[in-house]
Amino acid sequence: MHSNVTTLEVSKYLCAAEELGRKSGLRITMGDDFEEYVGITGRLPGKSPTYPSFRPDSSDLLPGKAFWIVGRDREGRVAHVQALRLDHLSNTDLAEHLGSLRAWFADPNLKAGPGSSSRCDAPTARNITGLVAYHGDIWLREDFRGRGLSTFIGRIAFGLAWANWAPDFIYALVSGWHIEKSVVDRYGYLHCEPHGSVLHLPAHGIDDDDWLVWLTRDELLKTLRASPPSAVPIAPSHNGQHRATLI
């Protein structure tokens, strides 16, 4: 099934998602200047550094092929970030793309550093080809947790990915606790497999064994046609420390 979703349907979906964020205290902006983006993420206390896949000194993040989303609280402070990029994998597959390190570096030989390695042992990754959107660098400030915003974060990313690219697949790479605590379910991902990215980048301080989570094109369309997610709006708390954590 390759059903189309109308521009009006996507617009309504995105407006509803944006309204949910606004009522929960998040004002959403987006952009494609990744120099600006890493400048923002590099100043967030407690957030792990943005990976090379979304750093312009490592990857080719051309306008129209990548964008970021930033949410600010009512005082204008950054409370949420995430980013997406599109890879053309028509002549390869996701397993090879991840294993070659090209998912993180435009030129791995120049940028990856000594001792770098990557492999993808998730079986389905061999079948993920075509226009493939990567969804990553997801972070939410701790005082915004517990408001149903995990759903909002995934769905606004899905809507914008469709509006920009209509990809054949959308995927993310997540640590095991996201699976254990069903965070990826709240994002809206339907499939998961372990060892999606076994990544060692000593020069970048990265040593991961992440799960692969994904949606197909038709599943993404079904999500966009579903009723927009809802959450109970709760005014941000400004007491105590705003320790930054993942969702």
C-alpha distance (Angstrom), angle and dihedral (degrees) to the residues before:
residue distance angle dihedral
M1 . . .
H2 3.78 . .
S3 3.78 100.9 .
N4 3.76 119.1 172.3
V5 3.76 123.8 -127.0
T6 3.77 115.3 -147.4
T7 3.78 124.6 -119.0
L8 3.80 88.1 -119.3
E9 3.82 91.8 55.0
V10 3.80 92.1 50.7
S11 3.81 91.8 44.9
K12 3.80 91.8 52.2
Y13 3.80 90.7 47.1
L14 3.80 93.4 50.8
C15 3.79 93.0 45.0
A16 3.79 90.7 52.0
A17 3.80 91.7 48.2
E18 3.80 91.8 47.6
E19 3.80 90.3 49.3
L20 3.80 90.1 52.1
G21 3.78 89.9 53.5
R22 3.80 92.0 47.0
K23 3.81 93.1 51.0
S24 3.78 89.5 49.2
G25 3.79 89.9 53.6
L26 3.82 101.6 -95.8
R27 3.80 124.0 123.9
I28 3.79 107.5 -161.6
T29 3.79 126.2 -146.5
M30 3.80 130.5 168.8
G31 3.78 136.4 -162.1
D32 3.79 145.7 159.3
D33 3.82 102.5 -133.5
F34 3.78 101.9 107.8
E35 3.78 93.9 -176.0
E36 3.80 84.7 64.5
Y37 3.79 91.3 44.2
V38 3.82 97.0 53.8
G39 3.79 87.6 45.2
I40 3.81 87.8 58.5
T41 3.80 97.6 42.4
G42 3.79 93.1 45.0
R43 3.81 89.9 63.2
L44 3.82 97.3 52.1
P45 3.82 110.3 108.6
G46 3.78 111.7 -129.1
K47 3.80 96.8 9.2
S48 3.79 114.7 124.6
P49 3.81 113.5 -119.2
T50 3.79 117.1 -83.8
Y51 3.80 108.7 -98.1
P52 3.83 121.3 -115.8
S53 3.83 90.2 -102.4
F54 3.81 88.0 75.8
R55 3.79 99.5 32.7
P56 3.82 116.7 99.7
D57 3.81 91.4 -147.2
S58 3.82 88.8 63.2
S59 3.81 109.0 26.5
D60 3.79 136.6 41.2
L61 3.80 101.0 -113.7
L62 3.77 99.8 176.2
P63 3.82 122.4 -177.1
G64 3.77 108.5 -91.2
K65 3.82 91.9 25.2
A66 3.81 100.6 68.2
F67 3.79 138.9 19.9
W68 3.78 140.4 172.5
I69 3.80 135.3 -140.6
V70 3.81 123.7 -147.3
G71 3.79 126.5 -173.8
R72 3.81 121.1 -160.0
D73 3.78 129.0 -167.9
R74 3.80 124.4 -124.1
E75 3.82 90.0 -83.9
G76 3.79 91.6 53.9
R77 3.80 95.9 -107.5
V78 3.80 118.0 140.5
A79 3.81 110.9 -104.0
H80 3.80 102.2 161.2
V81 3.82 140.8 25.1
Q82 3.79 136.8 175.2
A83 3.80 135.9 156.8
L84 3.80 140.3 -156.3
R85 3.79 135.3 -161.9
L86 3.79 135.3 -176.7
D87 3.80 123.4 -130.6
H88 3.80 124.2 -169.3
L89 3.80 104.5 -136.8
S90 3.80 99.6 164.9
N91 3.81 92.6 124.1
T92 3.80 96.2 39.5
D93 3.80 139.6 21.0
L94 3.78 137.6 -113.7
A95 3.80 95.1 -100.2
E96 3.81 91.4 56.7
H97 3.81 91.4 41.7
L98 3.80 92.2 54.6
G99 3.79 94.2 40.3
S100 3.80 92.5 52.2
L101 3.83 91.7 54.6
R102 3.82 89.8 -124.4
A103 3.79 88.7 120.5
W104 3.81 86.4 71.3
F105 3.79 106.0 25.7
A106 3.77 134.5 39.9
D107 3.82 86.7 -149.5
P108 3.83 111.1 18.3
N109 3.81 92.2 -175.4
L110 3.78 90.9 62.4
K111 3.79 102.2 33.9
A112 3.81 112.3 26.0
G113 3.79 97.0 74.3
P114 3.82 132.0 -142.7
G115 3.79 119.8 -41.6
S116 3.81 93.7 20.2
S117 3.79 119.6 150.9
S118 3.77 139.8 161.4
R119 3.76 137.9 -176.3
C120 3.79 136.6 172.7
D121 3.81 117.1 -147.9
A122 3.81 96.9 172.8
P123 3.84 103.8 118.1
T124 3.80 96.6 -147.5
A125 3.80 91.7 57.0
R126 3.82 87.3 80.2
N127 3.81 88.2 64.9
I128 3.80 96.6 47.6
T129 3.80 105.2 98.3
G130 3.79 141.5 134.6
L131 3.81 120.0 45.0
V132 3.79 103.9 3.0
A133 3.80 124.4 -176.9
Y134 3.80 120.1 -154.6
H135 3.82 117.6 -151.6
G136 3.78 115.8 -163.0
D137 3.81 153.1 126.3
I138 3.82 89.3 69.8
W139 3.81 115.2 175.2
L140 3.80 134.8 161.4
R141 3.78 126.1 -174.3
E142 3.78 111.7 -112.9
D143 3.79 96.6 -118.0
F144 3.82 88.6 61.1
R145 3.79 94.1 54.8
G146 3.79 122.0 106.1
R147 3.81 96.3 39.0
G148 3.78 101.0 100.5
L149 3.80 91.2 -99.0
S150 3.80 93.8 132.1
T151 3.79 86.4 75.5
F152 3.79 91.9 46.3
I153 3.81 92.1 50.1
G154 3.79 93.8 53.5
R155 3.77 96.7 41.8
I156 3.80 97.7 48.5
A157 3.81 87.8 50.3
F158 3.82 90.4 50.0
G159 3.80 92.6 49.0
L160 3.79 94.1 48.8
A161 3.81 92.0 44.5
W162 3.81 90.0 54.6
A163 3.80 93.8 44.0
N164 3.81 91.2 51.8
W165 3.80 103.4 35.3
A166 3.84 116.0 -0.1
P167 3.83 88.5 -140.8
D168 3.79 126.5 -158.0
F169 3.82 89.8 -131.9
I170 3.80 138.5 7.2
Y171 3.81 120.0 -157.9
A172 3.78 143.8 171.7
L173 3.81 135.5 -164.8
V174 3.80 113.9 -133.4
S175 3.77 139.0 175.1
G176 3.79 120.4 -108.4
W177 3.80 95.9 -101.0
H178 3.81 89.7 64.0
I179 3.81 86.9 61.3
E180 3.81 95.4 42.3
K181 3.80 93.0 51.3
S182 3.84 93.7 41.2
V183 3.81 92.0 -120.8
V184 3.81 91.2 141.3
D185 3.80 89.2 53.7
R186 3.80 89.2 57.8
Y187 3.80 90.1 48.0
G188 3.81 86.5 57.5
Y189 3.81 102.4 -111.0
L190 3.81 113.2 144.4
H191 3.82 102.9 -169.4
C192 3.78 134.7 50.7
E193 3.80 138.0 173.8
P194 3.82 129.8 178.9
H195 3.80 126.0 -115.8
G196 3.78 92.5 29.9
S197 3.79 90.0 147.4
V198 3.79 122.3 16.7
L199 3.79 96.6 -179.7
H200 3.80 130.5 177.6
L201 3.80 117.7 -177.8
P202 3.82 105.5 160.2
A203 3.81 93.6 176.9
H204 3.82 88.9 57.4
G205 3.81 97.8 40.4
I206 3.82 92.1 -114.8
D207 3.82 124.3 141.4
D208 3.82 110.5 158.0
D209 3.78 141.4 162.3
D210 3.80 102.3 -173.3
W211 3.78 135.4 176.3
L212 3.78 121.2 -117.2
V213 3.82 114.1 -129.0
W214 3.79 123.4 -179.2
L215 3.79 153.0 159.7
T216 3.79 128.9 -145.8
R217 3.78 122.4 -130.0
D218 3.81 92.7 -100.5
E219 3.80 92.0 48.2
L220 3.79 89.6 50.4
L221 3.81 89.4 51.9
K222 3.80 90.7 49.9
T223 3.79 89.7 51.9
L224 3.78 91.7 51.3
R225 3.79 90.9 51.1
A226 3.79 92.9 49.9
S227 3.77 122.4 94.4
P228 3.81 110.2 -77.7
P229 3.80 114.1 -98.4
S230 3.77 119.6 -97.4
A231 3.75 134.4 -154.4
V232 3.75 137.2 175.0
P233 3.82 107.8 -98.1
I234 3.78 111.5 -127.4
A235 3.77 122.5 -177.1
P236 3.80 112.5 -116.6
S237 3.77 116.1 -99.0
H238 3.77 116.0 -127.8
N239 3.80 97.3 -172.6
G240 3.76 122.6 108.5
Q241 3.77 128.6 -6.3
H242 3.78 122.7 -22.8
R243 3.78 95.9 -141.1
A244 3.80 108.4 -172.1
T245 3.80 116.6 -130.0
L246 3.74 139.9 154.5
I247 3.80 116.4 -92.7
